[in-house]
Amino acid sequence: MRLNWAIGIALLATACGGPTLAPGNPGASAPSRSYSADARGWKRSEIISRSADVLAEAAGDGATVARFAAFAAGPDPDPAGTRAMARRALDLLAARKSALAAGTRGTLEDIAAGRVTPARAPAPAPIAFPRDEGAHWGALTEWWYLNGHLSGASERFGFEFTLFRVGPLLYFAHVALTDETGKRFHYVREWYTPGRTASSDKDLDVRYGPHRIQALAPAAYAMTGVAGKDAGFDLRLSSRKQPMLINGDGNIDMPEGKDSRYYSLTRLDAAGTVRVGGRQLAVTGLAWLDHQWGPFYVSGFKERWDWFSVQLDDGTDYNLFAFRAADGTPRQRHVNRLDAAGAFRGGGRLELGRDTWWQSPRTGLRFTTGWTLGLPDAGERLAVEAVLQDQEVARLLAFPLDPLPQYWEGRMRAVRTRADGSRGTGVAYCETFGF
């Protein structure tokens, strides 16, 4: 019997959560799971199909239909795709002989027939705060991402927290906790129905299930992340610096779409608690926030990237990333730097040296876990090294139930060497895709 995608993935994601993995014994707590190096990602047609499944399943939920209709009537970057979602949802509902309120059916029929036309997209405006910290419903893709480095007593931790939206109806959360002292990595990859999410378009307040990031005041935030049954964190964050606008103005063209907007909060003081191993520990540390949105789908996964946040002890912060084709051919590279005083410097010269490799015993993928990053414009070299080799965020369900890519996202140590031989230290996070 075919398991309905929307119901099945919601139940499976809730039931499965994420594994707690110990080095040398990968997947010990989840022996029934089958991992693979499957590199497939969603194509646009699959995004449309899955969105239609969700829409049909939630057609009796007025809030979900209203959200979809608002997307269709807004500055929709892909109106053909939105019409296709509505047509497929109506076909599914007809096949199931599902009763629909007349208003709901009329709304979907109007969208499917093209009687709802997208609004004219507003002229591009500079990123403004706090407005652009919130949701951008007209974007095809949007995510909020945080990482951090925490310590309490003699224990050290890292965390990753990402809330994704793809189109108007698909919502995903990836949350991880690296227990550096205990040498364990906890994570979840979860899908949420629209009704289990809430996002403000006025300021930062985004919630997917138990995961939430919200602004409390200008440059002050609270966040909660759950990385499994036995891992999570509650933190208060305070930004020391003004936002870093990527490329100097916040505009970046993605490989598959133009005019993405992207900024980082590069130095957030963090304080709160970490829950791990049945204990709750008071922690403090340093965090980072990225927010990106735009008229693009992360689909087909033909382009990969290697991304780094680097926070040096002297107050210098780097956002570094390099796109690459599936076969490893280099694409665009981006260097973004804020010095201790907040002065920005950008560029495109970034040299990647892959020094240390780790092969996942679950997926067979090979990841770089030790790097030398050359910054010729600054006359600097960064050596970044993982604090724990196994920080792989592998799929917990087979594609397409879990359609987002598999990747390595981990806490690292950083050492900077300048041309005169002087050295400095810091911390880093890396997101990279395997070979």
Secondary structure, 3 states (H helix, E strand, C coil): CCCCHHHHHHHHHHHHCCCEEECCECCCCCCCCCCCCCCCCCCHHHHHHHHHHHHHHCCCCHHHHHHHHHHHHCCCCCHHHHHHHHHHHHHHHHHHCCCCCHHHHHHHHHHHCCCCCCCCCCCCCCCCCCHHHCCCCCCCEEEEEEEEEEEECCEEEEEEEEEEEECCCEEEEEEEEEECCCCEEEEEEEEECHHHEEECCCCCEEEECCEEEEEEECCEEEEEEECCCCEEEEEEEEECCCCEEHHHCCEEEECCEEEEEEEEEEEEEEEEEEEECCEEEEEEEEEEEEEEEECCCCCCCCEEEEEEEEEECCCCEEEEEEEEECCCCEEEEEEEEECCCCCEEEECCCEEEEEEEEECCCCCCEEEEEEEEEECCCCEEEEEEECCCCCEECCCCCCCCCCCCCEEEEEEEEEEEECCCCEEEEEEEEEECCC
